[in-house]
Amino acid sequence: MSLLPRTAEEFSSAEYWERFFFKKRGEKAFEWYGDYNKLCGVLHKYIKVQDKVLVVGCGNSELSEQMYDVGYKNLTNIDISETVVAHMNQRNAQRRPDLTFQQVDATQTPYEDASYQAALDKGTLDAMASEEEGALARNMLTEVGRVLSVGGRYVCVTLAQESVIKLAVEHFVQLGWAVRLHCLQEESGKEEDSFALPVFVLVCTKFRQPMPMPILEMCLGEDGAPARLTQVAELLSAVREQQAYSVLKKRLRTSTDASSNLSLTLCHTKTGLPRYTLTVQDSAPGAKVPRSNQFAIFIVPQGSETAWLYCSSEGRRQLAASANFRRLVIVAMHRNQEYTDMQAVQAELSPMVMDLAPPGMPANQQVNTHKQCRFLSVGGSLGWREEVSQGVSELSGEYCVENVRGEDGELYRRLVFLANAAFLVQSESRLVSPNTASSHKKKTKRKVKPTAPPTTSTASLSVDSGFLCCAHHEVMVAGLTMLGVGTPQNKGVAVSVLLVGLGGGGLPQFLRDFVPNVTVEVVELDPAVLQVAKEWFGFRPDDRLTVTIGDGLERICALEKRVSGHLFDAIMFDVDSKDSTVGMSCPPAAFVETSILQKVSNLLTARGVFMLNLVCRDSVLRKSVLERVSAVFPSILSRKIEGEVNEVLLCTRGEKETSDAAGILQTLNQAGKSLQSALCSNRTETSSSPHIDIAGLLKDLKVE
């Protein structure tokens, strides 16, 4: 299976052309496009030795001389420069008496119609296309089309700047010619001296009758299988990808940057679907890396690609630091793709990943055949993933429900929003077999172990309602100690909770199943999420657990306007933002405006607590959010989630007490023991035991 690279970086044609082409042109023979040795393979494929060939804009290139020397004797070389023509004739008078050069304007040639079988152009189109808004280039291409016979080919060696290649391809497509573009591989040599942009060879074939549908093809290398494209725009996009990939390779082969996080997507050549995403992580400056640890490729198990360690910049830096290689390439496999085994994946990746090796390493070797380069994985397994459902939400786009095996060996079910660039895992629950659902198995520390498909059908598995996969959900549950839930003085006291954001329903079901005397109202914006929660995550609302479909902000405003008032002991915000331009992905910015926070305060009982799942990567924005929250809720406890960006804020209207922070946390710890006992004693015969350590969650609380 062949792979087509697509860079994740935006490619700016103007920037790279200015940097890698125009500033490097010298006065010597212009061979940046490659000499005969580089071009001969593709030239021999399309130009026969006996063909009568018109070499357009020959300049002082040595290509015609080299072709003549290997048997091409019917070459007509033309150039508009009298000086160039005189020089080239003089240079070849002795050694190549039959190789002549003529001063002719390529836009107005004296040759008869259909008198040539091939027209060869190396760089002339590129030079002419920028003049007079492309008028000269169009005139030249028209003249080329006139002098070529049926079946003749225009073979153009070009660097394929977008405006140039677009002009030529559109010209010949309109004439009904077949268009094929070869992207040639860069020459090996000193990395610092090599050319960054690839050379392309455009081959346009004249038909007797114009083709009714465009024939557009792209080939990688001189012998690459042609990939059929349907529109000129697709061909231009493929060119940009190859140019960006070449610049990326040049950049990686000549320098290292621990902060760059360059990414590359490898797609299936035939289908065009993404197959692998590669992220490059270099070691930190000054890191002591063993000489043998130059380059490694870490293959992320299927189902683990959204884990913080693999998908976040900080996580990847930690992974690279622990692996201790000069450069680590982290490979994530895509959904809806089949992978046979680890050996097959390594064989598929090996020819391409060496292009990403750090400076000083050979690019023409395979991984694991070089002592300083190797593949890494978790337990030597690809992991396991099973898609059980897919659908489309009008609000969130495409989604899927999938079962995966975690690195702890357990099975999990996830709701994944596919429209999100990072494939956001919106919800996750652990799966158990019916005979273990009611066991008292405690949550254990996850261990990295080999992963494998389940031995039995996942259809017989059920969601473990006593296990909260999200650490911030556990902190929210632990935050109920601030209400005194489970303490003797609060025995039998009702607890009312308003939760904005349903997800798979794991958190509200846990509250309903294990918190004594609780009632929970959930507000969920997306009806599709509620349907998925019921169908795939075992969500079962009842008189103690209700769901309101609608906007969370509107629901808060409506509740606050009620004359009788509707007071809650806890209000929880666990809702993500669809706006990726803001440095805060939870909650949406409108949820932490002062006016909304004040309404939340008005809805809380005297002992009430506001719980906010905050995911904010912007330190300035986080400070602003905290200032607004503290203006309404003077007392704030926070808990960072280890290995995540999340933090949970536990907010009350009580006076801020910073003088005795240790005393506050000690009091909460004592109340936490009561809550732990209450959770365990309130479980039913059909529910599992709650896998939660209240004391452990409370010990890391911080007074803001």
C-alpha positions in Angstrom: 0.0 0.0 0.0 1.4 3.4 -1.0 1.0 6.6 1.1 0.5 10.2 0.0 1.9 12.8 2.4 -0.2 15.8 3.3 1.3 18.4 5.6 -0.7 19.9 8.4 1.1 23.3 8.0 -0.4 25.9 5.8 1.8 26.2 2.6 2.5 29.7 1.4 3.6 29.6 -2.2 4.9 33.1 -2.3 7.0 32.7 0.8 8.7 29.5 -0.2 9.3 30.7 -3.8 10.9 33.9 -2.6 13.1 32.0 -0.1 14.0 28.9 -2.1 14.0 29.9 -5.7 14.4 33.5 -6.8 17.1 34.4 -4.3 19.2 31.3 -5.4 19.3 31.9 -9.1 22.9 32.5 -10.3 24.5 33.5 -13.6 25.8 30.0 -14.3 24.0 27.4 -16.4 20.6 27.2 -14.8 20.1 23.6 -13.8 18.1 24.0 -10.6 15.4 22.0 -12.4 17.8 19.0 -12.6 20.2 17.8 -15.2 19.8 14.9 -17.6 20.7 12.3 -15.0 17.8 13.4 -12.9 15.3 13.8 -15.8 16.3 11.0 -18.1 13.9 8.5 -16.7 10.8 10.5 -17.3 12.1 12.0 -20.5 12.7 8.6 -22.1 9.2 7.6 -21.0 7.5 10.3 -23.1 10.0 11.3 -25.8 11.3 8.6 -28.2 14.9 8.8 -29.5 13.7 9.1 -33.1 11.1 11.8 -32.3 11.5 15.2 -33.9 11.7 17.4 -30.8 11.3 21.2 -30.4 13.3 22.4 -27.4 11.6 25.7 -26.4 13.6 28.4 -24.6 16.8 26.3 -24.5 18.9 28.9 -22.8 22.4 27.8 -21.9 21.2 24.5 -20.3 23.3 21.4 -20.9 20.2 19.2 -21.3 20.0 19.2 -25.1 23.7 18.4 -25.3 23.3 15.5 -22.9 20.3 14.2 -24.8 22.2 14.5 -28.1 25.0 12.4 -26.6 22.7 9.5 -25.8 21.1 9.4 -29.3 18.5 12.2 -29.7 19.6 13.6 -33.0 16.4 15.4 -34.1 16.5 18.3 -31.7 15.6 21.9 -32.7 16.7 24.3 -30.0 15.2 27.8 -30.0 15.7 30.8 -27.8 14.9 34.5 -28.2 18.4 35.6 -27.1 20.9 36.1 -30.0 23.8 36.0 -27.5 22.7 32.6 -26.1 22.1 31.1 -29.5 25.6 32.3 -30.7 27.2 31.0 -27.6 25.5 27.6 -27.8 26.3 27.1 -31.5 29.9 28.0 -30.9 30.1 25.6 -27.9 28.8 22.7 -29.9 30.4 23.3 -33.3 33.2 20.7 -32.9 31.7 18.0 -30.8 28.0 18.2 -31.9 27.9 19.6 -35.5 24.3 18.5 -36.0 23.0 20.1 -32.8 21.9 23.5 -33.9 20.4 26.5 -32.0 18.1 29.1 -33.7 17.1 32.5 -32.6 13.3 32.2 -32.6 10.4 33.7 -30.6 8.6 30.8 -29.0 5.3 32.6 -29.4 5.7 33.0 -33.2 7.7 30.1 -34.7 8.2 29.6 -38.5 7.5 25.8 -38.3 4.7 24.0 -40.1 1.6 22.7 -38.3 2.0 19.2 -36.8 5.7 19.1 -37.6 7.0 17.8 -34.3 6.3 14.8 -32.1 7.4 16.4 -28.9 8.1 19.8 -27.4 10.5 20.0 -24.5 10.4 22.9 -22.1 12.7 23.3 -19.1 11.9 26.4 -17.1 10.6 28.5 -20.1 7.0 28.3 -19.0 8.0 29.4 -15.5 9.9 32.4 -16.8 7.2 33.5 -19.3 4.1 33.0 -17.1 5.0 36.0 -14.9 5.3 38.3 -17.9 2.3 40.4 -19.1 -0.1 38.5 -16.7 0.6 35.2 -18.5 -0.2 36.4 -22.0 3.2 35.4 -23.3 2.9 32.0 -21.8 -0.5 31.4 -23.3 0.8 32.5 -26.7 3.7 30.0 -26.4 1.4 27.2 -25.4 -0.9 27.9 -28.3 2.1 27.8 -30.6 3.3 24.5 -29.1 -0.1 23.0 -29.7 0.0 24.1 -33.3 3.4 22.5 -34.2 2.7 19.2 -32.4 1.2 16.3 -34.3 -1.7 14.1 -33.0 -0.3 12.0 -30.2 2.5 14.5 -29.6 3.5 15.6 -26.2 4.4 18.9 -24.5 6.9 17.9 -21.8 7.5 20.7 -19.4 10.0 20.6 -16.5 8.7 23.1 -14.0 8.8 24.0 -10.3 5.0 24.3 -10.5 4.4 27.6 -8.9 0.6 27.6 -8.6 -0.2 30.5 -11.0 2.1 28.8 -13.6 0.8 25.3 -13.4 -2.8 26.5 -13.2 -2.3 28.5 -16.4 -0.9 25.6 -18.3 -3.2 22.9 -17.1 -6.3 24.9 -17.7 -5.1 25.8 -21.2 -4.7 22.1 -22.2 -7.8 20.9 -20.4 -9.8 23.4 -22.4 -8.3 21.9 -25.6 -9.3 18.4 -24.5 -5.7 17.1 -24.0 -4.7 14.6 -21.4 -2.6 16.0 -18.6 -0.2 14.1 -16.3 2.1 15.6 -13.7 5.1 13.7 -12.3 6.6 14.9 -9.0 10.3 13.9 -9.0 12.1 13.0 -5.9 14.8 15.3 -4.6 18.4 14.4 -5.3 20.5 13.0 -2.4 23.4 15.1 -1.3 24.4 17.5 1.3 21.3 18.6 3.1 22.4 22.1 3.5 23.0 22.5 -0.2 20.0 20.6 -1.5 17.1 22.3 -3.2 13.9 22.5 -1.1 11.2 22.4 -3.7 10.6 19.4 -5.9 10.8 19.4 -9.6 7.7 18.5 -11.6 7.4 17.2 -15.1 4.1 18.2 -16.9 3.2 16.0 -19.8 0.3 17.1 -22.0 -0.8 14.8 -24.8 -2.6 16.0 -27.9 -5.6 13.9 -29.1 -7.3 13.8 -32.5 -10.6 14.6 -30.9 -10.9 16.7 -27.6 -11.7 14.5 -24.6 -15.2 15.2 -23.3 -14.0 14.8 -19.7 -10.7 16.1 -18.3 -8.0 13.5 -17.9 -5.9 14.7 -15.0 -3.3 12.5 -13.3 -0.6 12.8 -10.7 2.4 10.5 -10.3 4.9 10.4 -7.5 8.4 9.8 -9.0 9.1 8.9 -12.6 7.5 5.4 -12.3 4.8 6.1 -9.7 1.3 4.8 -10.5 -1.0 7.6 -11.8 -3.7 8.8 -9.4 -6.7 10.1 -11.3 -8.2 13.4 -10.3 -11.4 15.0 -11.4 -10.8 18.7 -11.2 -7.9 21.1 -11.8 -8.3 22.3 -8.2 -7.5 18.8 -7.0 -4.4 18.7 -9.0 -3.2 22.1 -7.7 -3.9 20.9 -4.2 -1.8 17.8 -4.8 1.0 19.9 -6.1 0.9 22.2 -3.0 1.0 19.1 -0.7 4.1 17.8 -2.4 5.8 21.2 -2.3 5.0 21.6 1.4 6.2 18.1 2.1 9.5 18.8 0.5 10.0 22.0 2.4 9.0 20.2 5.6 11.6 17.4 4.9 14.3 20.0 4.2 13.5 21.8 7.4 13.6 18.6 9.5 16.7 17.3 7.9 18.7 20.5 8.5 17.5 21.6 12.0 15.8 20.6 15.2 13.2 22.5 17.2 11.7 21.1 20.4 8.8 23.6 20.3 7.8 23.2 16.6 5.4 20.3 16.8 5.4 19.8 13.0 2.7 17.4 11.8 2.1 15.4 8.7 -0.8 13.2 7.5 -0.2 10.2 5.3 -3.2 9.3 3.2 -4.1 6.2 1.3 -3.0 6.9 -2.3 -6.1 5.3 -4.0 -8.8 6.5 -1.6 -7.2 9.7 -0.4 -8.4 9.0 3.1 -6.2 9.8 6.1 -4.3 6.7 7.4 -1.6 8.0 9.7 -0.9 11.3 11.5 2.8 11.9 12.3 3.9 14.5 14.8 7.5 15.3 15.2 8.8 16.0 18.7 12.5 16.9 19.2 14.4 16.7 22.5 14.8 19.8 24.5 17.9 21.9 24.0 20.7 20.6 26.2 19.1 17.2 26.8 21.6 14.4 27.4 20.6 11.9 24.7 22.7 8.8 24.2 24.4 8.6 20.8 22.5 5.4 20.0 19.2 7.2 20.6 19.0 9.4 17.5 15.6 8.6 16.0 12.5 6.7 17.0 9.0 6.2 15.8 6.4 5.7 18.5 3.1 4.0 17.3 0.2 5.0 19.5 -2.3 2.1 20.1 -5.7 2.4 18.5 -8.1 4.1 20.8 -5.3 5.9 22.7 -4.7 8.7 20.2 -6.9 11.2 22.2 -5.0 10.6 25.4 -3.3 13.7 26.8 0.1 12.1 26.6 -0.2 11.7 22.8 -2.5 14.5 21.6 -1.3 17.5 23.6 2.0 19.4 23.2 3.0 19.1 26.8 2.1 15.4 26.8 4.2 14.7 23.7 7.1 16.6 25.3 6.9 14.4 28.3 6.7 11.3 26.1 9.8 12.4 24.2 11.6 13.1 27.4 10.9 9.7 28.9 11.8 8.0 25.6 15.0 10.1 25.5 15.6 10.2 21.7 17.0 13.1 19.8 13.8 13.0 17.7 10.6 11.1 18.3 7.9 10.8 15.7 4.5 10.0 17.2 2.2 8.1 14.9 -1.5 7.9 15.4 -3.7 5.5 13.3 -7.0 6.8 11.9 -10.5 5.5 12.3 -12.1 3.5 9.4 -8.8 2.1 8.4 -7.7 -1.5 8.6 -4.3 -2.5 10.0 -3.1 -6.1 9.9 -0.5 -6.1 12.7 2.5 -4.2 14.1 4.9 -5.6 11.5 2.7 -4.6 8.6 2.3 -1.0 10.0 6.1 -0.7 10.5 6.8 -2.0 6.9 4.3 0.5 5.5 5.7 3.5 7.4 9.4 2.6 7.2 10.1 4.0 3.6 8.6 7.4 4.5 9.5 8.1 8.1 13.2 8.2 7.3 12.5 11.4 5.4 11.8 12.9 8.8 15.0 11.8 10.4 17.1 14.4 12.3 20.2 16.1 10.7 23.1 13.8 10.0 21.1 10.6 9.5 20.9 8.8 6.2 17.5 9.2 4.4 17.9 6.1 2.2 17.7 3.4 4.9 14.9 1.5 6.5 13.9 1.8 10.2 15.5 -0.8 12.4 18.2 -1.5 9.9 20.1 1.5 11.2 21.3 1.1 14.8 20.3 4.6 15.7 16.7 4.4 14.5 13.9 2.1 15.8 10.2 1.6 16.2 8.6 1.9 19.7 5.1 0.9 20.9 3.1 0.0 23.9 3.5 -3.8 24.5 4.1 -4.4 20.8 0.4 -4.3 19.9 -1.6 -2.0 17.7 -4.4 -1.8 20.3 -8.0 -2.5 19.5 -11.0 -0.4 18.4 -14.5 -1.3 17.4 -17.0 1.2 16.0 -20.6 0.3 17.1 -22.5 3.2 15.9 -22.3 6.4 13.9 -24.6 9.3 13.2 -24.9 13.0 12.5 -25.9 15.7 15.0 -27.4 18.9 13.7 -25.4 20.8 16.3 -22.1 18.9 16.5 -21.8 17.2 13.1 -20.7 13.6 12.6 -20.0 11.4 15.6 -19.3 7.8 16.3 -19.6 5.4 19.3 -16.7 3.1 19.6 -15.4 0.4 22.0 -11.6 0.5 22.7 -9.2 -1.3 24.9 -7.3 1.0 27.2 -3.7 0.7 28.2 -4.9 -0.7 31.5 -6.4 -3.7 29.6 -10.0 -2.6 30.3 -12.7 -2.1 27.7 -14.2 1.4 27.3 -17.0 2.9 25.2 -16.6 6.4 23.8 -18.7 9.0 22.1 -16.4 10.9 19.6 -17.2 14.0 17.7 -15.5 13.6 14.3 -16.0 17.2 13.2 -13.5 18.3 15.9 -10.0 18.5 14.5 -8.6 16.5 17.4 -11.6 14.0 17.4 -12.9 15.1 20.8 -13.9 12.3 23.1 -17.1 13.8 24.4 -17.9 10.9 26.8 -16.3 7.7 28.0 -17.6 4.8 30.2 -16.0 1.5 31.3 -17.6 -1.7 30.0 -18.0 -4.8 32.2 -19.6 -8.2 31.8 -22.9 -8.8 33.6 -21.4 -11.1 36.2 -18.9 -8.5 37.3 -21.1 -5.4 37.1 -22.1 -5.7 40.7 -18.7 -6.7 42.0 -16.7 -4.6 44.6 -13.7 -4.3 42.3 -11.7 -1.2 43.3 -10.3 1.2 40.8 -6.7 0.3 40.3 -3.8 2.3 39.0 -3.6 1.8 35.2 -0.7 -0.3 34.0 0.7 -0.4 30.5 0.2 -3.9 29.1 -0.3 -5.6 25.8 -3.7 -4.9 24.2 -5.9 -7.3 22.4 -9.5 -7.7 21.1 -12.0 -9.0 23.7 -12.5 -12.7 23.9 -16.3 -12.4 23.9 -18.8 -10.3 22.0 -19.0 -6.7 23.3 -22.8 -6.9 22.8 -23.0 -8.7 26.1 -21.1 -6.0 28.0 -22.8 -3.2 30.0 -21.7 0.2 31.2 -20.2 0.2 34.7 -22.2 2.9 36.4 -19.9 3.0 39.4 -16.8 4.0 37.4 -16.2 7.6 36.4 -13.7 7.7 33.5 -13.3 11.5 33.7 -11.1 12.6 36.6 -12.9 16.0 36.7 -16.2 14.2 37.3 -14.6 12.5 40.3 -13.6 15.9 41.6 -17.1 17.2 41.2 -18.5 14.3 43.2 -15.8 14.8 45.9 -16.9 18.5 46.0 -20.2 17.4 47.5 -18.3 17.2 50.8 -18.7 20.9 50.9 -22.5 20.3 51.4 -21.8 17.8 54.2 -23.4 15.0 52.3 -23.3 11.8 54.3 -22.5 13.4 57.7 -24.7 12.4 60.6 -26.2 16.0 61.0 -27.3 15.9 57.3 -28.8 12.3 57.3 -32.0 12.3 55.4 -31.5 15.9 54.0 -32.3 16.2 50.4 -29.7 17.2 47.8 -30.7 19.0 44.6 -28.2 19.2 41.7 -28.4 21.1 38.4 -26.0 19.8 35.8 -25.4 21.6 32.5 -24.0 19.1 30.0 -25.1 15.4 29.7 -22.5 13.7 27.6 -22.9 9.9 28.0 -24.8 10.4 31.2 -22.1 8.9 33.4 -21.9 11.7 36.0 -25.6 12.3 36.6 -26.2 8.5 36.8 -23.5 8.2 39.3 -25.0 10.9 41.4 -28.5 9.3 41.2 -27.2 5.8 42.0 -24.9 6.6 44.9 -25.6 10.0 46.5 -28.3 9.7 49.3 -31.5 11.6 48.8 -30.3 13.3 45.6 -32.4 14.7 42.7 -30.6 15.7 39.5 -31.8 17.9 36.6 -29.6 17.8 33.5 -29.8 20.4 30.8 -28.5 19.2 27.4 -28.5 21.3 24.2 -28.2 18.4 21.7 -31.1 15.9 21.4 -28.7 13.5 19.6 -26.5 13.3 22.6 -29.5 12.3 24.8 -30.4 9.6 22.3 -26.9 8.2 22.2 -26.6 8.2 26.0 -29.8 6.1 26.2 -28.9 3.7 23.4 -25.2 3.1 24.1 -24.3 4.3 27.6 -27.2 2.8 29.6 -28.6 6.2 30.6 -32.0 5.7 32.3 -33.7 8.9 33.6 -36.4 8.6 36.2 -38.2 10.8 38.8 -34.9 11.5 40.5 -33.0 12.1 37.3 -34.6 14.3 34.7 -33.3 15.8 31.4 -34.3 19.2 29.9 -33.4 19.6 26.3 -32.5 23.2 25.6 -29.8 25.9 26.0 -28.2 25.8 29.5 -28.0 29.6 29.7 -31.7 30.0 28.8 -32.6 27.4 31.4 -30.7 29.2 34.1 -32.3 32.5 33.2 -35.8 30.9 33.2 -35.3 29.3 36.6 -33.9 32.4 38.1 -37.0 34.4 37.0 -39.5 32.1 38.7 -41.3 33.9 41.5 -41.2 30.9 43.8 -37.5 30.3 43.0 -35.9 27.0 42.3 -32.9 26.5 44.6 -30.2 24.0 44.1 -27.5 22.7 46.5 -25.1 22.2 43.6 -24.9 23.7 40.1 -22.3 22.0 37.8 -21.1 23.3 34.5 -19.6 20.5 32.4 -20.1 21.8 28.8 -17.6 22.2 26.0 -17.2 25.1 23.6 -17.6 24.8 19.9 -15.5 28.0 19.3 -12.0 26.8 18.7 -10.7 30.4 18.2 -10.8 31.1 22.0 -8.2 29.7 24.3 -10.9 28.1 26.5 -12.6 24.9 25.4 -14.7 24.5 28.6 -17.1 26.2 29.2 -18.2 28.5 26.4 -17.3 32.1 27.3 -20.9 33.1 27.8 -21.2 30.7 30.8 -18.6 32.7 32.8 -20.0 36.2 32.2 -20.7 38.1 35.4 -24.4 38.3 34.7 -24.7 34.5 34.4 -22.6 33.8 37.4 -24.8 36.1 39.4 -27.9 34.1 38.3 -26.1 30.9 39.3 -25.5 32.4 42.8 -29.2 33.4 43.1 -30.2 29.8 42.3 -28.0 28.2 45.0 -29.1 27.5 48.6 -27.3 29.1 51.5 -24.9 26.1 51.7 -24.8 25.8 47.9 -21.7 25.2 45.8 -21.0 26.1 42.2 -18.7 23.6 40.3 -17.0 24.6 37.1 -15.0 22.4 34.8 -12.5 24.8 33.4 -10.3 24.0 30.4 -8.3 27.2 29.6 -4.8 27.2 27.9 -4.6 31.0 27.9 -3.2 32.2 31.2 -4.5 35.7 30.7 -8.0 34.5 29.9 -7.9 32.1 32.9 -7.0 35.0 35.2 -9.9 37.0 33.9 -12.3 34.1 34.4 -11.1 33.6 38.0 -11.5 37.3 38.7 -15.1 37.2 37.5 -15.9 34.1 39.4 -14.3 35.3 42.6 -16.3 38.6 42.4 -19.5 36.5 42.8 -18.1 33.6 44.8 -15.4 34.8 47.2 -14.4 31.3 48.4 -12.9 29.1 45.7 -11.1 25.8 45.9 -9.4 24.5 42.8 -8.2 21.0 41.8 -5.9 20.5 38.7 -6.4 17.2 36.9 -3.1 15.4 36.6 -2.0 14.9 33.0 -4.8 17.1 31.7 -5.6 20.8 31.0 -8.7 20.5 33.1 -9.2 22.0 36.5 -12.3 22.0 38.6 -13.3 25.1 40.6 -15.5 24.6 43.7 -17.1 27.9 44.5 -19.2 29.2 47.4 -20.5 32.5 48.6 -18.8 32.2 52.0 -16.1 34.6 53.1 -12.7 33.9 51.6 -10.5 32.3 54.3 -6.8 32.2 53.3 -5.4 32.4 56.8 -6.3 28.8 57.7 -6.2 26.9 54.4 -4.9 23.8 56.1 -7.7 23.9 58.5 -10.3 24.1 55.7 -8.8 21.2 53.9 -8.7 19.1 57.1 -12.3 19.8 57.8 -13.2 18.7 54.2 -11.1 15.6 54.6 -13.1 14.5 57.6 -16.4 15.2 55.7 -15.0 13.2 52.8 -14.8 10.1 54.9 -18.5 10.5 55.6 -19.3 11.0 51.9 -17.2 7.9 50.9 -19.1 5.8 53.4 -22.5 7.2 52.2 -21.7 6.5 48.5 -20.8 2.9 49.3 -23.8 2.2 51.5 -26.3 3.8 49.1 -25.5 1.4 46.2 -28.3 -0.9 45.0 -28.2 -4.6 44.2 -28.0 -3.9 40.5 -25.3 -1.3 40.6 -21.6 -1.7 41.0 -19.6 -0.3 43.9 -18.4 3.3 43.4 -14.8 3.2 42.3 -13.8 6.6 43.8 -11.3 7.7 46.4 -12.8 10.9 48.0 -9.9 11.4 50.4 -7.3 11.2 47.6 -9.3 13.7 45.5 -9.6 16.2 48.3 -6.0 16.2 49.4 -4.8 18.2 46.3 -7.4 21.0 46.6 -5.9 24.5 46.5 -7.4 27.6 48.0 -7.5 30.3 45.3 
